[in-house]
Amino acid sequence: MRAAPPSHRALVRQTYAQAATVSQQRPATACGLVSCQQSGLGCGDPTALADLQAGEFVLDLGSGPGFDCLVAAHSVGRSGRVIGIDLTPEMVSLAHHNAAAAGVSTVLFLRGEIERLPLRDEAFDVIISNCVINLCPDKTGVLAEAYRVLRPGGRLAVSDIVALRPLPAAIVSDLAMYVGCVTGAASADDLSAALHEVGFASVRIAIREESRSLIGTWAPGRGLERFVATADIVARKP
Ligand SMILES: C[S@@+](CC[C@H](N)C(=O)[O-])C[C@H]1O[C@@H](n2cnc3c(N)ncnc32)[C@H](O)[C@@H]1O
């Protein structure tokens, strides 16, 4: 298992703590991250990919401010449950604040690392995640944990950044590009291999070509859109 270099993990926590604090103080303002979007910190729409049904139990890996959890809670209704888990205490607190403001009581937010989920086996129907797995060096470990807590027949629906080709050294060495969800991205082939390795079936990874123009704006002039794109990633536990 490949652990995050301590400096990278600490930097991720520090960066997202700051983003959460800024967001709580000034809702709907830019958070300063290269990949930040107005409504959240994600790069896609995993709740739409997941085709959530009433009564389902959903886990969001790296829930951040909790917006996908709130959408999921609406989809699964009062008989369903949603748990969001995040590394950064300030994000967990922001997510609680956002859920309370939205009047949603069927969502629980926990602090934790998605490489070591504090959750029992086969507890969830669906796992979603939005722009988080790229921040985890041990992608196989994350996917193995997702597999463990999914019930048989359960589904994984992830939006994330994937690498289209190797990045130039000047971008790889820029830590802002790591915490901004660029340089930690795996290729679609590597993700597919990791998903199969831990046991997933019906794996589909679709690159969203249209994401590349937005990605180009994250760091104007550096050509990011030639190297990474958003992908929709779905799989099923047999
Ligand atoms: C780019 S933000 C995305 C947040 C949220 N999914 C969204 O779409 O708004 C990445 C989030 O992942 C969390 N994170 C990064 N690495 C993590 C890990 N190993 N375990 C749990 N959370 C992690 C960060 O704290 C941050 O809140």
The ligand as a Tripos MOL2 file, in Angstrom:
@<TRIPOS>MOLECULE
LIG
   27    29     1     0     0
SMALL
NO_CHARGES

@<TRIPOS>ATOM
      1 C1        -11.5730   18.6900   -4.3210 C.3       1 LIG1
      2 S1        -12.3560   18.5020   -2.7590 S.3       1 LIG1
      3 C2        -13.8960   17.7480   -3.2490 C.3       1 LIG1
      4 C3        -14.9570   17.8450   -2.1710 C.3       1 LIG1
      5 C4        -16.3480   17.3230   -2.5450 C.3       1 LIG1
      6 N1        -16.2940   15.9610   -2.9880 N.3       1 LIG1
      7 C5        -16.9950   18.2040   -3.5800 C.2       1 LIG1
      8 O1        -17.2650   17.7380   -4.6990 O.co2     1 LIG1
      9 O2        -17.2450   19.3760   -3.3000 O.co2     1 LIG1
     10 C6        -11.4480   17.1640   -2.0600 C.3       1 LIG1
     11 C7        -11.9140   16.7570   -0.6540 C.3       1 LIG1
     12 O3        -11.3360   15.4880   -0.3560 O.3       1 LIG1
     13 C8        -10.8940   15.4720    0.9690 C.3       1 LIG1
     14 N2         -9.8380   14.4390    1.0420 N.ar      1 LIG1
     15 C9         -8.6390   14.4300    0.4150 C.ar      1 LIG1
     16 N3         -7.9720   13.2970    0.6760 N.ar      1 LIG1
     17 C10        -8.7730   12.5550    1.4950 C.ar      1 LIG1
     18 C11        -8.6360   11.2800    2.1230 C.ar      1 LIG1
     19 N4         -7.5510   10.5370    1.9460 N.pl3     1 LIG1
     20 N5         -9.6560   10.8410    2.9090 N.ar      1 LIG1
     21 C12       -10.7740   11.5960    3.0890 C.ar      1 LIG1
     22 N6        -10.9600   12.8080    2.5070 N.ar      1 LIG1
     23 C13        -9.9710   13.2940    1.7200 C.ar      1 LIG1
     24 C14       -10.4240   16.9030    1.2350 C.3       1 LIG1
     25 O4        -10.4160   17.2090    2.6070 O.3       1 LIG1
     26 C15       -11.4690   17.7060    0.4490 C.3       1 LIG1
     27 O5        -12.5830   18.0520    1.2540 O.3       1 LIG1
@<TRIPOS>BOND
     1     1     2 1
     2     2     3 1
     3     2    10 1
     4     3     4 1
     5     4     5 1
     6     5     6 1
     7     5     7 1
     8     7     8 2
     9     7     9 1
    10    10    11 1
    11    11    12 1
    12    11    26 1
    13    12    13 1
    14    13    14 1
    15    13    24 1
    16    14    15 ar
    17    14    23 ar
    18    15    16 ar
    19    16    17 ar
    20    17    18 ar
    21    17    23 ar
    22    18    19 1
    23    18    20 ar
    24    20    21 ar
    25    21    22 ar
    26    22    23 ar
    27    24    25 1
    28    24    26 1
    29    26    27 1
@<TRIPOS>SUBSTRUCTURE
     1 LIG1         1 GROUP 0 **** ****
